[in-house]
C-alpha cells in the first residue's frame, strides 16, 4: 500500500499537467460554442420580434450581438497565443451575467412578475456548471456567489419596487432569498461533479500505468517531430517513488520495420551509452514499446542552438557567447575523437552531423552535443553505403561532400560553419537545394564573420576561418587546439567569464519571447531527429 501512494500522486500530477496544456483548446471550444449560441439567440430574437415585442426583441438582439463580437475577439486572441489565466475569470463573470442582463430587459419590457418567472433564469445553473468544468472548484464557487448576489440585487433594486401588491408568495423576499441559496449551491455541486470526473480520470491513469509495458516512463508533451521519429519529455518513475526527467525519442510506427533506420537508431544508442561526457547528451536506455523502438536520453531543459538563433532579437549571439559555445563543443569533440575501445585502441569516431539543431543549450548555460545516429568510426567503412553521403547539406566539409574518408577535422569544419552562423545570424553556405549546398561546401569562397558584422576582432575571425579551410591539412587540427585558441581570446570576446553569462541571458530572452502557449514547431529540448534529408546520394568524386 505504501508503494501505491507515489503512483497515485504522480497520476494526479500527470492529469493536471495535461489539463493545463489543454486549457487553450478548451477555452477556444467554449468561446466557439458561446459565439454560436449568441448568434443563434440574436437571429431568434429578431424573428420572434412580433411575438415577444420589438422592444424586448431588439434589446436581446443587441445584447447577444455584442456578446458574439466579444467571443469572436476572444477566439482571435487565443489563436494568437494571448491566453492568460485571468481570462477564465473575466470571461466566466461575463458569461454568468448574461441572464442578469436579460432579466433587466424582461422587467422593463413585460414587468417584474414575468422576469421573476421567465425560463432564461434556469440558464444560470448550467453556466455555473460550465465554470466548474473549465477551471475547477474556486471558479465554480466564485461564479455561484456572483450569480446569487446579482439575483438578489436585481430583485431588490429592479423587480421588487415594480411588483403588484397582490403578487404571488413565490415572488416575496424570503422565497427569492431561498432561490439565491439554491443558486449558490450550484457552485459546490458543480465543483463536486468536476472532482469526481478528475478522480475517475486519475483512477484510469493508474490502471493504465499498471498495464503499461513501457512501465517506468510517463510521457508528457511532445517536444518535436521529424520525418521518422518524435521526441517527448518524460518522467522516469520506477518502483519506490524515484523520479527523473528524461527525453524519449521514439521511432514513428510507419518506420518501426525500416531496418536501415533502426540500424541508425541502435547505433545512436550504442554511441550515446559509450560517450560519457558533460558536453554530450547521454543515452540511458533502449527498448521496444507497442511495436516501436524508443531511446531514453538525458533531458536538457532548454533549446537547440538553431531555435535560440531564431528567437533572439538580432538572430545572432554576442562574440563571447559564441566563443563559449565553441569551447564547450570543442571539449565534446576532443573527447569523442580521442575515445578508445575496450582494449585501448583508438576508435576515430566522427559525428558527421554537427549543426545548430544538434547543439543543445540549457537554461543554466550548459552546452551538449546530441544525435549520434550517423556517427561512425573512421575505419568502419561498412557503415557507409557506396555512393551515399550522410550528413546535413549546408554543414558538410568538402571531403564529406566528395564522399572521401573522414576524420575529426570534418566535425571541426561543421563547427566552424555553426560558429560563423551564430556570430552573423546568416548561414554560410548558400544554395537552392541540397546539391547546390554540397557544391558550395567545396567551391564557395568563405568570408570572415566580420565581413557581415563589423566589430568582430581579427583574432576571432582567424579562429573561425581556421576551421573553414577547404584543405583539411590547413584546417585547425583538433578540438584541443580549438579550445586553446578560443581560451586565448581576451577582453569582451573572452569565453570566460562573460560568455556563459551572455548565453544564459540570451536563453532567458528567447524563453520570455515564447512564454505563451504555442504548438511545438521544432525540437526543443531533447534530441534532434534523424531525417530522410540526412541521407544524400550522389556520385563519388573520382580523385579530387
Buried (B, 14 or more C-beta within 10 A) or exposed (E): EEEEEBBBEBBBBBBEBEBEEEBBEBBBEBBBEBBEBBBEBBEBBBEBBEEBEEEBBBBBBEBBBEBBEBBBEBBEBBEEEEBEEEBBBEBBBBBBBBBBBBBBBBBBBBBBBEBBEBEBBEBBBEBBBBBBBBBBBEBBBBBBBBBBBBBBEBBEEBBBEEBEEEBEEEBBEEBBBEBBEEBBBBBBBBBEBBBEEBEEBBEEBBEEBEEBEBBBBBBBEBBBBBBBBBBBBBBBBEEEEEBBBBBBBBBBEEBBEBEEBBEBBBBBBBBBBBBEBEBBBBBBBBBEBEEBBBBBBBBBBBBBBBBBBBBBEEBBBBBBBBBBBBBBBBBBBBBBBBBEEEEEEEBBBBBBBBBBBBBBBBBEBBBBBBBBBBBBBBEEEEEBEEEEBBBBBBBBBBBBBBBBEBBBBBBBBBBBBBBBBBBBBBBBBEBEEBEBBBBBBBEBEBBBBBEBBEEBBEBBBEBBBBBBBBEBEEBBBBBBBBBEBBBEBEEEBBBBEBBBBBBBBBBEBBBEEBEEBEEEEBBBBBBBBBBEEBBBEBEEEEEE
